[in-house]
Amino acid sequence: AEQHLVDRYRTLSGDQTIAERLPFYSIAYLAFRLGYARLAAGVMGESDDGKKFMMDSHRYAGLLSRRLNALSMAGSSA
């Protein structure tokens, strides 16, 4: 699905270098969402929303870790 989105975007926009930049944008987005969720969880404490934000922060941390590991593995094989 991600590759289809990138291919479609490249075709429509003419942006031929998006595939090179997208991994870094994805990492920045995930890091931002992780920080936002952690901050919101801390502010909201043990409320239902606070617990949801804490669960979100764990999810974003896992996604970010996987993206960073994938980038690291891609860099080490280059």
Disulfide bonds with the S-S distance in Angstrom:
none
